[in-house]
Amino acid sequence: MKNAPSTYRTNPLLRLSYSLIAPFYDALIEYPMRKARQRSLALLPAIKPNRVLLCGVGTGLDLPILPDLHVYTALDFNAAMLARAKSRGKNLNIDFILGDCMTLPFQEAQFDHVILHLIVAVVPDPRSCLSEAVRVLKPGGTIIIFDKFLQPSQSAPVRRLFNGISRRLATRMDVVFEDVLQSAPELEIKHNIPMLANGWFRSILLHKNIEPNEIAKNNDLLLSGN
């Protein structure tokens, strides 16, 4: 496991919280999310070997589901989570890195695919997380997202009420994907479907670098459901 020269040491309360949660995380999350993870990861092509980045790999619940032909890099800002993930990656060609999804320690255009499972709505700055994923993604590559997002203009008063506490200890509850997407105009939405909790959790597939004039129009059509 490598330590990346990034800002993962920031947000000490959030890091401490996940260190305490790590031993119980799988029991809380694995079964309820299993089928949704499988459906999301089915979007990862498995025709030829590619370089794949998993941002916020956590305890590695995605790893047993992944096809073994790719070369993987798994990054997380919490050492306790990464330690648990390593045992799940034994059958994969994978490197583990301690680092920050908001300031990735990689050069531009290094990966063919980026997986963002339950991380965009966890980090303090979701836009930076997505922008960094785009930066290290090769043109023509894809970003696979599975996470919880509010709909535009959704009030969700209970979620917003608890967000002030939850965002410091575990996860944000106020993230609107459509707002986050504005930070990455080179991304086109290929797939955007509800998964769990009445659509709060979504499966999203994004493609990098098509004709700029067509991106906004295509995204608006998909997000409007037309």
KOLMAR-709527 format. One line per 3 residues: for each residue z negated, x negated, y negated of N, C-alpha, C. Coordinates in nm, 4 decimals, decimal comma. Layout:
# KOLMAR-709527
Z/X/Y/Z/X/Y/Z/X/Y  ...
# end
This chain:
# KOLMAR-709527
0,0000/-0,0845/0,1202/0,0000/0,0000/0,0000/0,0000/-0,0869/-0,1236  0,0915/-0,0595/-0,2154/0,1037/-0,1380/-0,3367/0,0406/-0,0655/-0,4547  -0,0088/-0,1449/-0,5500/-0,0566/-0,0900/-0,6762/0,0522/-0,1057/-0,7796
0,0931/0,0029/-0,8423/0,1980/-0,0026/-0,9424/0,1388/-0,0335/-1,0791  0,2087/-0,1136/-1,1595/0,1611/-0,1448/-1,2942/0,1871/-0,0296/-1,3882  0,1094/0,0759/-1,3761/0,1329/0,1963/-1,4552/0,0014/0,2480/-1,5085
0,0024/0,3732/-1,5536/-0,1170/0,4300/-1,6172/-0,1967/0,5171/-1,5222  -0,1888/0,4891/-1,3907/-0,2592/0,5752/-1,2963/-0,4098/0,5706/-1,3158  -0,4587/0,4691/-1,3853/-0,6029/0,4579/-1,4051/-0,6547/0,5562/-1,5114
-0,5651/0,6226/-1,5835/-0,6085/0,7223/-1,6802/-0,6526/0,8486/-1,6081  -0,7062/0,9448/-1,6837/-0,7550/1,0699/-1,6258/-0,8593/1,0455/-1,5165  -0,9665/0,9730/-1,5494/-1,0652/0,9369/-1,4460/-1,1323/1,0575/-1,3824
-1,1536/1,1650/-1,4589/-1,2186/1,2833/-1,4018/-1,1307/1,3472/-1,2965  -1,0004/1,3562/-1,3250/-0,9074/1,4139/-1,2282/-0,8979/1,3261/-1,1033  -0,8962/1,1958/-1,1215/-0,8923/1,1047/-1,0060/-1,0188/1,1163/-0,9222
-1,1337/1,1256/-0,9895/-1,2595/1,1409/-0,9168/-1,2613/1,2713/-0,8396  -1,2139/1,3775/-0,9028/-1,2111/1,5079/-0,8380/-1,1287/1,5038/-0,7097  -1,0102/1,4417/-0,7159/-0,9257/1,4361/-0,5974/-0,9818/1,3409/-0,4924
-1,0567/1,2415/-0,5337/-1,1239/1,1559/-0,4359/-1,2274/1,2358/-0,3570  -1,2970/1,3253/-0,4258/-1,3965/1,4095/-0,3589/-1,3307/1,5181/-0,2750  -1,2164/1,5667/-0,3214/-1,1462/1,6738/-0,2514/-1,0745/1,6226/-0,1264
-1,0322/1,4968/-0,1282/-0,9447/1,4424/-0,0234/-0,9881/1,4777/0,1191  -1,1165/1,4636/0,1560/-1,1551/1,4944/0,2944/-1,1373/1,6412/0,3327  -1,1351/1,7306/0,2333/-1,1267/1,8744/0,2609/-0,9904/1,9337/0,2259
-0,9068/1,8550/0,1615/-0,7800/1,9044/0,1087/-0,6925/1,9648/0,2181  -0,6792/1,8936/0,3294/-0,5918/1,9401/0,4367/-0,6372/2,0752/0,4920  -0,7679/2,0899/0,5116/-0,8196/2,2148/0,5668/-0,7924/2,3324/0,4743
-0,7931/2,3066/0,3446/-0,7716/2,4134/0,2467/-0,6244/2,4462/0,2274  -0,5391/2,3446/0,2362/-0,4008/2,3584/0,1931/-0,2998/2,3622/0,3072  -0,3250/2,2904/0,4165/-0,2212/2,2684/0,5161/-0,1655/2,3973/0,5758
-0,2510/2,4807/0,6324/-0,2000/2,6002/0,7013/-0,1370/2,7010/0,6060  -0,1995/2,7376/0,4938/-0,1385/2,8373/0,4057/-0,0036/2,7947/0,3501  0,0175/2,6631/0,3352/0,1399/2,6137/0,2730/0,2433/2,5625/0,3725
0,2119/2,5635/0,5013/0,2962/2,4957/0,5995/0,4397/2,5480/0,6015  0,4567/2,6771/0,6141/0,5920/2,7328/0,6228/0,6687/2,7141/0,4929  0,5978/2,7259/0,3822/0,6635/2,7059/0,2524/0,7110/2,5615/0,2381
0,6294/2,4668/0,2817/0,6707/2,3258/0,2788/0,7941/2,3046/0,3654  0,7945/2,3626/0,4832/0,9074/2,3468/0,5733/1,0352/2,4021/0,5120  1,0262/2,5171/0,4495/1,1437/2,5771/0,3862/1,1928/2,4924/0,2704
1,1010/2,4399/0,1936/1,1390/2,3558/0,0805/1,2046/2,2264/0,1273  1,1441/2,1598/0,2249/1,1975/2,0321/0,2714/1,3270/2,0474/0,3504  1,3590/2,1676/0,3933/1,4882/2,1917/0,4577/1,6035/2,1705/0,3588
1,5721/2,1653/0,2299/1,6740/2,1396/0,1276/1,7110/1,9918/0,1189  1,6344/1,9049/0,1843/1,6638/1,7616/0,1834/1,7760/1,7335/0,2830  1,8899/1,6810/0,2357/2,0003/1,6526/0,3285/1,9593/1,5528/0,4360
2,0106/1,5712/0,5551/1,9776/1,4822/0,6671/2,1051/1,4407/0,7401  2,2102/1,4144/0,6613/2,3394/1,3771/0,7198/2,3540/1,2263/0,7291  2,3132/1,1550/0,6230/2,3220/1,0099/0,6213/2,1958/0,9526/0,5568
2,1602/0,8262/0,5858/2,0385/0,7682/0,5281/2,0457/0,7585/0,3760  1,9368/0,7947/0,3105/1,9261/0,7862/0,1658/1,7882/0,7345/0,1277  1,7734/0,6984/0,0014/1,6433/0,6593/-0,0522/1,5774/0,7822/-0,1136
1,4568/0,8112/-0,0695/1,3870/0,9336/-0,1106/1,2508/0,8959/-0,1674  1,2193/0,9500/-0,2844/1,0891/0,9295/-0,3478/1,0066/1,0567/-0,3370  0,8831/1,0427/-0,2895/0,7877/1,1523/-0,2886/0,6839/1,1243/-0,3969
0,6920/1,1988/-0,5059/0,5959/1,1833/-0,6155/0,4757/1,2729/-0,5899  0,3565/1,2169/-0,5952/0,2380/1,2953/-0,5671/0,2323/1,3341/-0,4209  0,2437/1,2348/-0,3332/0,2494/1,2630/-0,1889/0,1174/1,3160/-0,1366
0,0068/1,2946/-0,2097/-0,1225/1,3458/-0,1668/-0,1660/1,2892/-0,0336  -0,2132/1,3744/0,0554/-0,2577/1,3295/0,1883/-0,1432/1,3228/0,2891  -0,0212/1,3421/0,2416/0,0945/1,3243/0,3288/0,1302/1,4425/0,4151
0,0961/1,5628/0,3736/0,1266/1,6806/0,4554/0,2768/1,7026/0,4729  0,3571/1,6487/0,3811/0,5021/1,6609/0,3957/0,5588/1,5646/0,5008  0,4912/1,4560/0,5252/0,5507/1,3471/0,6023/0,5919/1,3859/0,7441
0,5115/1,4603/0,8210/0,5550/1,4950/0,9568/0,6772/1,5864/0,9595  0,7094/1,6480/0,8473/0,8216/1,7422/0,8418/0,9518/1,6719/0,8071  0,9449/1,5523/0,7529/1,0627/1,4835/0,7009/1,1498/1,4259/0,8119
1,2818/1,4269/0,7931/1,3708/1,3598/0,8891/1,3512/1,2091/0,8837  1,3663/1,1413/0,9973/1,3312/1,0001/1,0038/1,4451/0,9051/0,9679  1,5593/0,9565/0,9246/1,6716/0,8666/0,8958/1,6658/0,8047/0,7563
1,5843/0,8610/0,6659/1,5819/0,8123/0,5286/1,4832/0,6970/0,5101  1,4973/0,6283/0,3963/1,4010/0,5273/0,3523/1,3154/0,5914/0,2444  1,1855/0,6007/0,2674/1,0971/0,6760/0,1796/1,0056/0,5845/0,0980
0,9757/0,6298/-0,0231/0,8708/0,5717/-0,1057/0,7751/0,6844/-0,1409  0,6480/0,6689/-0,1077/0,5469/0,7727/-0,1311/0,4490/0,7226/-0,2359  0,4381/0,7952/-0,3457/0,3539/0,7531/-0,4579/0,2477/0,8579/-0,4873
0,1261/0,8109/-0,5158/0,0190/0,8996/-0,5593/-0,0769/0,8197/-0,6468  -0,1481/0,8904/-0,7372/-0,2388/0,8193/-0,8276/-0,3796/0,8068/-0,7713  -0,3998/0,8575/-0,6498/-0,5333/0,8584/-0,5917/-0,5353/0,7805/-0,4609
-0,6153/0,6753/-0,4563/-0,6199/0,5885/-0,3388/-0,6731/0,6600/-0,2147  -0,7686/0,7511/-0,2336/-0,8239/0,8237/-0,1192/-0,7184/0,9128/-0,0550  -0,6355/0,9764/-0,1371/-0,5275/1,0589/-0,0846/-0,4260/0,9723/-0,0091
-0,3863/0,8611/-0,0694/-0,2881/0,7735/-0,0060/-0,3379/0,7190/0,1272  -0,4650/0,6874/0,1333/-0,5212/0,6353/0,2579/-0,5055/0,7355/0,3714  -0,5220/0,8628/0,3407/-0,5057/0,9660/0,4431/-0,3584/0,9878/0,4769
-0,2720/0,9650/0,3793/-0,1288/0,9855/0,4019/-0,0698/0,8811/0,4961  -0,1228/0,7605/0,4944/-0,0625/0,6513/0,5712/-0,0529/0,6823/0,7202  -0,1525/0,7493/0,7741/-0,1496/0,7797/0,9176/-0,0402/0,8799/0,9529
0,0033/0,9574/0,8560/0,1079/1,0576/0,8819/0,2489/0,9992/0,8671  0,2592/0,8764/0,8174/0,3910/0,8178/0,7965/0,4289/0,7121/0,8969  0,3592/0,7043/1,0076/0,3805/0,5969/1,1049/0,5194/0,5995/1,1668
0,5811/0,7165/1,1744/0,7132/0,7268/1,2366/0,8269/0,7214/1,1354  0,7942/0,6906/1,0106/0,8945/0,6865/0,9047/0,9087/0,5463/0,8490  1,0245/0,5178/0,7937/1,0465/0,3953/0,7165/0,9964/0,4246/0,5755
0,8713/0,3895/0,5468/0,8061/0,4375/0,4251/0,7173/0,3303/0,3635  0,7149/0,3291/0,2323/0,6287/0,2393/0,1564/0,5363/0,3251/0,0710  0,4087/0,2901/0,0655/0,3102/0,3655/-0,0113/0,2737/0,2895/-0,1376
0,2740/0,3596/-0,2507/0,2478/0,2972/-0,3799/0,1444/0,3781/-0,4570  0,0441/0,3097/-0,5086/-0,0549/0,3710/-0,5961/0,0000/0,3669/-0,7382  0,0323/0,4825/-0,7934/0,0965/0,4864/-0,9240/0,0945/0,6250/-0,9848
0,1554/0,6366/-1,1015/0,1494/0,7571/-1,1835/0,2867/0,8227/-1,1917  0,2946/0,9494/-1,1563/0,4218/1,0220/-1,1598/0,4764/1,0386/-1,3015  0,3913/1,0223/-1,4008/0,4357/1,0372/-1,5394/0,4904/0,9077/-1,5975
0,4667/0,7959/-1,5303/0,5218/0,6659/-1,5701/0,5565/0,5891/-1,4437  0,6668/0,6239/-1,3835/0,7035/0,5670/-1,2539/0,7391/0,4191/-1,2647  0,6935/0,3387/-1,1697/0,7161/0,1938/-1,1738/0,8476/0,1519/-1,1095
0,9557/0,2226/-1,1418/1,0855/0,1937/-1,0822/1,1926/0,1868/-1,1913  1,2982/0,1126/-1,1609/1,4130/0,1074/-1,2505/1,4893/0,2394/-1,2442  1,5810/0,2566/-1,3368/1,6615/0,3790/-1,3406/1,7540/0,3878/-1,2193
1,7803/0,5125/-1,1793/1,8788/0,5434/-1,0750/1,8538/0,4669/-0,9452  1,7332/0,4752/-0,8940/1,6960/0,4047/-0,7707/1,6973/0,4939/-0,6472  1,6880/0,6254/-0,6656/1,6697/0,7155/-0,5519/1,7791/0,8218/-0,5454
1,8117/0,8605/-0,4229/1,9106/0,9660/-0,4017/1,8483/1,1048/-0,4132  1,7200/1,1145/-0,3790/1,6491/1,2417/-0,3838/1,5046/1,2163/-0,4260  1,4485/1,3111/-0,4987/1,3078/1,3048/-0,5378/1,2410/1,4352/-0,4962
1,1271/1,4239/-0,4295/1,0502/1,5408/-0,3869/0,9268/1,5523/-0,4747  0,9123/1,6676/-0,5388/0,7970/1,6963/-0,6242/0,7255/1,8185/-0,5676  0,6402/1,7961/-0,4707/0,5662/1,9061/-0,4087/0,4252/1,9117/-0,4661
0,3920/2,0231/-0,5278/0,2570/2,0480/-0,5804/0,2100/1,9326/-0,6693  0,2968/1,8919/-0,7619/0,2611/1,7842/-0,8535/0,2980/1,8163/-0,9984  0,4082/1,8862/-1,0204/0,4510/1,9150/-1,1581/0,3440/1,9956/-1,2321
0,2811/2,0883/-1,1624/0,1773/2,1710/-1,2244/0,0378/2,1131/-1,2067  0,0299/1,9880/-1,1620/-0,0996/1,9202/-1,1484/-0,1195/1,8170/-1,2583  -0,0152/1,7415/-1,2871/-0,0270/1,6338/-1,3855/-0,0521/1,6909/-1,5257
-0,1173/1,6139/-1,6126/-0,1433/1,6612/-1,7488/-0,0162/1,6896/-1,8286  0,0914/1,6146/-1,8015/0,2152/1,6299/-1,8775/0,3320/1,6569/-1,7826  0,3574/1,7840/-1,7488/0,4645/1,8171/-1,6552/0,6026/1,7707/-1,7006
0,6268/1,7735/-1,8308/0,7584/1,7310/-1,8799/0,7833/1,5831/-1,8522  0,6819/1,5011/-1,8719/0,6970/1,3591/-1,8419/0,7208/1,3374/-1,6933  0,6541/1,4143/-1,6112/0,6722/1,4039/-1,4662/0,8173/1,4325/-1,4283
0,8737/1,5395/-1,4811/1,0122/1,5740/-1,4482/1,1090/1,4731/-1,5096  1,0841/1,4329/-1,6336/1,1729/1,3360/-1,6994/1,1774/1,2036/-1,6242  1,0629/1,1588/-1,5748/1,0587/1,0354/-1,4984/1,1328/1,0496/-1,3655
1,1207/1,1657/-1,3027/1,1954/1,1892/-1,1787/1,3453/1,1816/-1,2045  1,3894/1,2380/-1,3159/1,5309/1,2336/-1,3517/1,5751/1,0898/-1,3791  1,4910/1,0140/-1,4453/1,5261/0,8762/-1,4816/1,5522/0,7895/-1,3588
1,4707/0,8042/-1,2550/1,4853/0,7189/-1,1364/1,5826/0,7774/-1,0343  1,6347/0,8954/-1,0622/1,7285/0,9628/-0,9718/1,8719/0,9192/-1,0020  1,9476/0,8920/-0,8971/2,0877/0,8557/-0,9142/2,1691/0,9762/-0,9606
2,2763/0,9548/-1,0367/2,3668/1,0659/-1,0687/2,4175/1,1319/-0,9413  2,4151/1,2629/-0,9419/2,4551/1,3373/-0,8229/2,3411/1,3634/-0,7271  2,2240/1,3069/-0,7558/2,1082/1,3265/-0,6692/2,0395/1,4591/-0,6934
1,9389/1,4882/-0,6108/1,8688/1,6163/-0,6206/1,7186/1,5966/-0,6330  1,6555/1,6945/-0,6968/1,5102/1,7021/-0,7067/1,4657/1,8310/-0,6378  1,3719/1,8172/-0,5456/1,3200/1,9315/-0,4702/1,1779/1,9595/-0,5181
1,1562/2,0798/-0,5689/1,0261/2,1176/-0,6249/0,9681/2,2351/-0,5476  0,8416/2,2223/-0,5142/0,7635/2,3356/-0,4637/0,6324/2,3344/-0,5405  0,6092/2,4408/-0,6181/0,4903/2,4413/-0,7036/0,4700/2,5810/-0,7605
0,3601/2,5945/-0,8346/0,3244/2,7232/-0,8950/0,3604/2,7219/-1,0432  0,4327/2,8258/-1,0848/0,4768/2,8347/-1,2234/0,4640/2,9782/-1,2725  0,4162/2,9929/-1,3937/0,4198/3,1223/-1,4588/0,5632/3,1543/-1,4991
0,5920/3,2821/-1,5078/0,7205/3,3243/-1,5611/0,7163/3,3176/-1,7137  0,8301/3,2997/-1,7793/0,8316/3,3004/-1,9255/0,7709/3,4295/-1,9799  0,6851/3,4160/-2,0775/0,6188/3,5289/-2,1442/0,5175/3,6008/-2,0554
0,4879/3,5479/-1,9369/0,3873/3,6090/-1,8503/0,2491/3,5839/-1,9089  0,1699/3,6882/-1,9233/0,0392/3,6730/-1,9873/-0,0619/3,6049/-1,8956  -0,0734/3,6517/-1,7710/-0,1636/3,5918/-1,6708/-0,2980/3,5541/-1,7318
-0,3732/3,6483/-1,7870/-0,4955/3,6137/-1,8602/-0,6020/3,5444/-1,7758  -0,6162/3,5835/-1,6483/-0,7188/3,5219/-1,5648/-0,6845/3,3756/-1,5375  -0,5589/3,3493/-1,5033/-0,5171/3,2110/-1,4764/-0,5340/3,1245/-1,6012
-0,4951/3,1782/-1,7142/-0,5063/3,1012/-1,8386/-0,6527/3,0799/-1,8766  -0,7378/3,1768/-1,8428/-0,8802/3,1640/-1,8736/-0,9418/3,0455/-1,7984  -0,9070/3,0316/-1,6712/-0,9647/2,9248/-1,5892/-0,8898/2,7927/-1,6037
-0,7763/2,7953/-1,6712/-0,6953/2,6749/-1,6819/-0,7689/2,5606/-1,7520  -0,8513/2,5928/-1,8504/-0,9224/2,4893/-1,9239/-1,0085/2,4025/-1,8351  -1,0649/2,4634/-1,7303/-1,1478/2,3887/-1,6359/-1,0633/2,3319/-1,5219
-0,9766/2,4142/-1,4654/-0,9016/2,3727/-1,3465/-0,8089/2,2549/-1,3751  -0,7532/2,2464/-1,4948/-0,6602/2,1381/-1,5260/-0,7301/2,0022/-1,5300  -0,8597/2,0010/-1,5524/-0,9349/1,8762/-1,5561/-0,9872/1,8341/-1,4193
-0,9984/1,9321/-1,3282/-1,0578/1,9036/-1,1978/-0,9576/1,9042/-1,0826  -0,8491/1,9813/-1,0955/-0,7584/1,9928/-0,9810/-0,6142/2,0183/-1,0205  -0,5870/2,1256/-1,0950/-0,4488/2,1635/-1,1212/-0,4390/2,2510/-1,2446
-0,3229/2,2491/-1,3064/-0,2964/2,3396/-1,4172/-0,2543/2,4756/-1,3636  -0,2813/2,5788/-1,4407/-0,2445/2,7144/-1,4006/-0,1598/2,7827/-1,5068  -0,1121/2,7056/-1,6041/-0,0406/2,7634/-1,7174/0,1011/2,7105/-1,7345
0,1538/2,6405/-1,6348/0,2834/2,5747/-1,6506/0,3975/2,6746/-1,6310  0,4903/2,6753/-1,7243/0,6110/2,7577/-1,7178/0,7279/2,6642/-1,6874  0,7907/2,6817/-1,5735/0,8962/2,5896/-1,5323/1,0101/2,5846/-1,6333
1,0460/2,6984/-1,6862/1,1577/2,7024/-1,7810/1,1313/2,6156/-1,9034  1,0046/2,6054/-1,9435/0,9690/2,5164/-2,0550/0,9808/2,3703/-2,0136  0,9356/2,3397/-1,8930/0,9419/2,2024/-1,8431/1,0872/2,1566/-1,8301
1,1728/2,2455/-1,7859/1,3134/2,2107/-1,7626/1,3838/2,1665/-1,8910  1,3352/2,2097/-2,0050/1,3972/2,1712/-2,1315/1,3923/2,0208/-2,1550  1,3019/1,9515/-2,0863/1,2911/1,8058/-2,1027/1,3988/1,7314/-2,0248
1,4778/1,8032/-1,9448/1,5779/1,7380/-1,8594/1,7101/1,8141/-1,8654  1,7835/1,8014/-1,9764/1,9062/1,8789/-1,9934/2,0173/1,8429/-1,8959  2,0032/1,7279/-1,8258/2,1059/1,6880/-1,7302/2,0877/1,7514/-1,5929
1,9880/1,8373/-1,5780/1,9618/1,9005/-1,4498/2,0211/2,0405/-1,4434  2,0836/2,0706/-1,3314/2,1347/2,2049/-1,3044/2,0533/2,2673/-1,1913  2,0152/2,3911/-1,2076/1,9418/2,4628/-1,1029/2,0394/2,5088/-0,9954
2,0126/2,4692/-0,8725/2,0945/2,5115/-0,7592/2,0248/2,6175/-0,6753  1,8920/2,6257/-0,6888/1,8137/2,7114/-0,5987/1,6811/2,7364/-0,6683  1,6419/2,8628/-0,6784/1,5164/2,8978/-0,7467/1,4671/3,0301/-0,6889
1,3784/3,0230/-0,5891/1,3355/3,1451/-0,5214/1,1838/3,1512/-0,5135  1,1268/3,2715/-0,5152/0,9816/3,2870/-0,4981/0,9413/3,2558/-0,3549  0,8206/3,1999/-0,3398/0,7747/3,1594/-0,2065/0,6422/3,2248/-0,1673
0,5410/3,2125/-0,2524/0,4075/3,2587/-0,2180/0,3422/3,3247/-0,3391  0,2355/3,4007/-0,3128/0,1520/3,4594/-0,4183/0,2346/3,5387/-0,5189  0,3170/3,6296/-0,4668/0,3993/3,7161/-0,5513/0,4881/3,6385/-0,6472
0,5390/3,5260/-0,5994/0,6331/3,4495/-0,6797/0,5709/3,3452/-0,7694  0,4378/3,3332/-0,7662/0,3738/3,2276/-0,8473/0,4212/3,0913/-0,7976  0,4271/3,0735/-0,6647/0,4813/2,9513/-0,6074/0,6316/2,9693/-0,5885
0,7073/2,8679/-0,6279/0,8528/2,8749/-0,6189/0,9095/2,7526/-0,5486  1,0256/2,7716/-0,4873/1,1053/2,6625/-0,4329/1,2257/2,6447/-0,5248  1,2423/2,5218/-0,5756/1,3459/2,4951/-0,6747/1,4231/2,3700/-0,6342
1,5549/2,3778/-0,6399/1,6423/2,2636/-0,6140/1,7228/2,2350/-0,7400  1,7168/2,1098/-0,7867/1,7852/2,0692/-0,9083/1,8854/1,9584/-0,8771  1,9980/1,9609/-0,9459/2,1037/1,8617/-0,9265/2,1286/1,7890/-1,0581
2,1403/1,6571/-1,0512/2,1556/1,5759/-1,1723/2,3008/1,5473/-1,2065  2,3308/1,5652/-1,3375/2,4509/1,5090/-1,3959/2,5797/1,5835/-1,3609  2,5952/1,7019/-1,4189/2,7235/1,7702/-1,4156/2,7713/1,7807/-1,5599
2,8789/1,8540/-1,5836/2,9310/1,8691/-1,7195/2,8253/1,9318/-1,8092  2,7849/1,8629/-1,9179/2,6749/1,9117/-2,0019/2,6948/2,0526/-2,0550  2,8174/2,0888/-2,0880/2,8416/2,2212/-2,1460/2,8194/2,3331/-2,0457
2,8265/2,3004/-1,9171/2,8120/2,4028/-1,8148/2,6673/2,4204/-1,7688  2,5835/2,3194/-1,7913/2,4485/2,3220/-1,7356/2,3670/2,4378/-1,7898  2,3569/2,4496/-1,9217/2,2735/2,5538/-1,9821/2,3193/2,6921/-1,9393
2,4515/2,7142/-1,9354/2,5041/2,8457/-1,8964/2,4683/2,8780/-1,7522  2,4880/2,7815/-1,6624/2,4572/2,8047/-1,5215/2,3080/2,8273/-1,4993  2,2248/2,7489/-1,5673/2,0803/2,7641/-1,5525/2,0330/2,8989/-1,6031
2,0870/2,9440/-1,7153/2,0487/3,0739/-1,7706/2,0825/3,1865/-1,6729  2,1964/3,1776/-1,6088/2,2366/3,2803/-1,5116/2,1417/3,2839/-1,3922  2,1050/3,1658/-1,3405/2,0149/3,1611/-1,2255/1,8759/3,2088/-1,2601
1,8243/3,1666/-1,3760/1,6895/3,2043/-1,4138/1,6788/3,3529/-1,4476  1,7908/3,4117/-1,4919/1,7893/3,5545/-1,5234/1,8089/3,6405/-1,4006  1,8468/3,5755/-1,2886/1,8660/3,6483/-1,1644/2,0021/3,7119/-1,1501
2,0971/3,6775/-1,2376/2,2317/3,7342/-1,2312/2,3237/3,6477/-1,1463
# end
